[in-house]
């Protein structure tokens, strides 16, 4: 079986191109976006609307509540269920579209079989401060300590939890991959010239604000007060600071733009290190030309 990956930074134009491509090859789309799996986070994650889908089925959107834990392993298992079911039906082609590199890689290259979460251990770890968690991880797995986002509490908790449950090191266990589908993927990476991409990101944030992002974030803030630290998606955490009067609205909006640009830069860096991606620059070649070229490669793939 074969499928297509459409990857790229936030705001580059993945959604539009993947839908047009899906129409050409009779495909369904699996979203690979770590924020779009959450219900209620719609405007701030630029979640594709029913109208935008144009009748193309989309999977892995609105999977869990904003305060629920959701991991790469959860994504890998769910997507492989979809892929293996599709093999049996063999009716539609598959496109994986998104910008969360680890989610995509877990499906295309395989994923380490890490233990499921342990409620007791997790509750104990979550009660600790970020500084305490950093110290624990440094003692038991220094390699993870050097590689992980030290200010992401959820990731710190998970890395320590895996170490405690297995007696091994998260940094070693997480690279022992097993692939659980029979698909080969034609991998496409979309990019743009940096100035144009950043301009698109800034404009997209302004559009989100005009569409009601502040009201959406306020509802999330009011409904999930006890577990706001679990909601770390860009566009929400900055507005939470505004609701708490730590910053003014203009600063929150600028912070969303800045964090979105930084995230795009990290995505581009991550995908450039990956192998076997065909790169198309939308600043230099039109969407229609890219689709035409992908279709030629798809025929031969």
C-alpha positions in Angstrom: 0.0 0.0 0.0 1.1 3.6 -0.6 0.2 6.9 0.8 1.3 10.6 0.6 2.5 12.8 3.4 2.0 16.6 3.0 4.1 18.2 5.7 5.2 21.8 6.4 5.3 24.7 8.8 2.3 26.3 10.3 0.6 28.7 7.8 2.4 27.4 4.7 -0.7 26.2 2.9 -0.9 22.4 3.7 -4.7 22.3 4.2 -5.7 23.8 0.9 -3.2 21.8 -1.2 -3.9 18.5 0.6 -7.7 18.9 -0.1 -7.1 19.6 -3.8 -4.8 16.6 -4.0 -7.2 14.4 -2.3 -9.9 15.3 -4.9 -7.5 14.3 -7.6 -6.5 10.8 -6.2 -9.7 9.9 -4.4 -8.1 10.1 -1.0 -9.1 10.6 2.6 -7.0 12.8 4.9 -5.5 12.0 8.3 -4.6 15.2 10.2 -1.2 15.1 11.9 -1.5 18.1 14.1 -0.9 17.8 17.9 -3.3 20.7 18.6 -6.1 19.7 16.3 -6.7 16.5 18.1 -8.3 18.6 20.9 -12.0 19.4 20.8 -13.0 23.1 21.3 -9.6 24.4 20.1 -10.9 25.4 16.7 -10.0 29.0 15.7 -6.6 29.0 17.3 -5.5 25.8 15.7 -6.8 26.8 12.2 -8.9 23.6 12.3 -10.3 22.8 8.8 -14.1 23.5 8.6 -16.7 21.3 7.1 -17.0 23.8 4.2 -13.3 23.7 3.6 -13.2 19.9 3.6 -15.3 19.9 0.4 -16.6 16.5 1.2 -13.2 14.9 1.8 -13.3 12.8 5.0 -10.8 13.9 7.7 -9.6 11.8 10.6 -7.8 12.7 13.9 -9.5 16.0 14.5 -11.6 16.5 17.7 -10.4 13.3 19.3 -10.1 14.3 23.0 -11.1 17.1 25.4 -8.6 20.0 25.9 -7.5 18.8 29.4 -7.0 15.1 28.5 -3.6 13.6 28.0 -2.8 12.6 24.4 0.5 11.3 23.3 2.4 10.4 20.1 1.7 6.7 21.0 -2.0 7.4 21.2 -1.8 9.0 17.7 0.3 6.2 16.2 -2.1 3.5 17.5 -5.2 5.3 16.2 -3.8 6.1 12.8 -2.5 2.5 12.3 -6.0 1.3 13.1 -7.3 3.6 10.3 -4.6 2.5 7.9 -5.0 -1.2 8.5 -8.8 -0.9 8.2 -8.3 0.9 4.9 -6.1 -1.9 3.7 -9.0 -4.3 4.2 -11.4 -1.9 2.4 -8.8 -0.7 -0.1 -11.2 1.8 -1.5 -9.5 5.1 -0.9 -6.0 6.5 -1.0 -4.5 8.1 2.2 -3.0 11.5 2.7 -1.4 12.4 6.0 -1.3 16.2 6.3 0.1 18.2 9.1 3.1 19.8 10.8 3.7 17.7 13.9 6.8 15.8 12.8 6.9 13.2 15.5 3.2 12.3 14.8 4.0 11.8 11.1 7.3 9.9 11.8 5.5 7.5 14.3 3.4 6.3 11.4 5.8 6.4 8.4 8.9 5.1 10.3 7.5 3.4 13.3 7.2 4.2 17.0 8.8 2.9 20.2 6.5 0.7 22.4 6.5 2.7 25.6 4.4 1.8 28.6 0.9 3.3 29.1 0.6 6.0 31.7 0.3 5.1 35.3 -2.3 7.3 37.1 -0.6 7.0 40.5 2.9 7.9 39.3 1.5 10.6 37.0 -0.5 12.3 39.8 2.5 12.4 42.1 4.8 13.9 39.3 2.2 16.4 38.3 2.0 17.7 41.9 5.7 18.8 41.6 7.0 22.0 40.2 8.8 22.2 36.8 12.1 22.9 38.6 11.7 19.7 40.7 10.8 17.7 37.6 13.9 19.0 35.8 16.1 17.9 38.6 14.6 14.4 38.7 15.0 14.0 35.0 18.6 15.2 35.1 19.5 12.6 37.7 17.8 9.6 36.0 18.2 10.4 32.3 20.7 13.2 31.5 20.4 12.7 27.7 16.6 13.4 27.8 17.3 16.3 30.1 19.6 17.8 27.4 17.1 17.1 24.6 13.7 17.8 26.0 11.7 21.0 26.2 12.5 21.7 29.9 9.5 24.1 30.3 6.9 21.6 29.0 5.6 20.0 32.1 3.7 17.3 30.3 6.8 16.1 28.5 8.9 16.2 31.6 6.3 14.1 33.4 6.1 11.6 30.6 9.9 11.1 30.3 10.2 10.5 34.0 7.2 8.2 34.1 8.7 6.0 31.4 12.0 5.8 33.2 10.3 4.8 36.5 8.0 2.3 34.8 10.7 0.5 32.8 13.8 1.0 34.8 15.4 2.2 31.5 16.1 5.5 30.0 13.4 7.4 28.0 16.1 8.8 25.7 17.1 5.2 24.6 13.7 3.6 24.7 12.0 6.2 22.5 14.2 5.5 19.5 13.5 1.7 19.4 10.9 1.9 16.7 8.4 -0.6 15.4 6.4 0.1 12.3 2.8 -1.2 12.5 1.5 -0.7 9.0 2.3 -1.9 5.5 2.3 1.6 3.8 5.1 3.3 2.0 4.8 7.1 1.9 5.6 9.6 -0.8 6.8 12.4 1.5 6.3 16.0 0.5 7.5 19.1 2.5 6.0 22.5 1.6 7.9 25.6 2.4 7.9 29.3 1.5 10.6 32.0 1.7 10.9 33.0 5.3 9.6 36.6 5.0 6.5 35.5 3.1 5.8 32.7 5.6 6.1 35.0 8.6 3.9 37.6 6.9 1.3 34.9 6.3 1.5 33.8 9.9 1.0 37.4 11.2 -2.0 37.9 9.0 -3.4 34.5 10.0 -3.3 35.5 13.7 -5.2 38.8 12.9 -7.8 36.7 11.0 -8.1 34.4 14.0 -8.7 37.3 16.3 -11.4 38.7 14.0 -13.1 35.3 13.9 -13.5 35.2 17.6 -10.3 33.6 19.1 -10.5 35.7 22.3 -14.0 34.5 23.1 -13.1 30.9 22.2 -10.0 31.1 24.5 -12.1 32.6 27.3 -14.5 29.7 27.2 -11.6 27.3 27.5 -10.1 29.3 30.3 -13.4 29.4 32.3 -14.2 25.7 31.7 -10.8 24.2 32.4 -9.5 26.3 35.3 -8.1 23.4 37.3 -6.0 22.0 34.4 -5.0 25.0 32.3 -1.3 23.9 32.5 -2.3 21.0 30.2 -3.4 23.4 27.5 -0.2 24.6 25.9 -1.3 25.3 22.3 -0.1 28.6 20.8 -3.0 31.1 20.8 -4.5 30.0 24.0 -1.7 30.1 26.6 -0.9 33.7 25.6 -4.6 34.7 26.0 -4.7 33.0 29.4 -2.0 35.4 30.5 -4.1 38.3 29.2 -7.2 37.0 31.2 -5.0 36.8 34.3 -4.0 40.4 33.7 -0.3 39.6 33.4 -0.2 41.2 30.0 -2.4 43.5 27.9 -4.3 42.3 24.8 -1.9 43.9 22.3 1.0 42.1 24.0 -0.9 38.8 23.9 -1.6 39.1 20.2 2.1 40.0 19.5 3.2 37.0 21.6 0.9 34.7 19.6 2.5 35.9 16.4 6.0 35.6 17.8 5.4 32.1 19.2 3.8 31.0 15.9 6.9 32.2 13.9 9.2 30.5 16.3 7.2 27.3 16.0 7.3 27.5 12.2 11.1 27.9 12.4 11.4 24.8 14.6 9.2 22.8 12.2 11.3 23.8 9.2 14.5 22.8 11.1 13.0 19.5 12.1 11.8 18.5 8.7 15.0 19.5 7.0 16.8 16.9 9.0 14.4 14.2 7.9 15.3 11.9 4.9 13.3 11.3 1.7 11.2 14.4 1.7 10.6 16.1 -1.7 10.7 19.9 -1.0 8.4 22.4 -2.9 8.7 26.2 -2.3 5.3 27.8 -2.7 7.0 31.2 -3.1 8.6 29.9 -6.3 6.2 27.5 -7.8 2.4 27.6 -7.9 0.1 25.2 -6.0 -1.3 23.8 -9.3 2.2 23.1 -10.6 3.2 21.3 -7.3 0.1 19.1 -7.5 0.8 18.3 -11.1 4.3 17.2 -10.2 3.2 15.2 -7.1 0.7 13.4 -9.3 3.5 12.4 -11.8 5.7 11.1 -8.9 2.6 9.3 -7.3 2.1 7.4 -10.6 5.7 6.1 -10.5 5.9 5.6 -6.7 
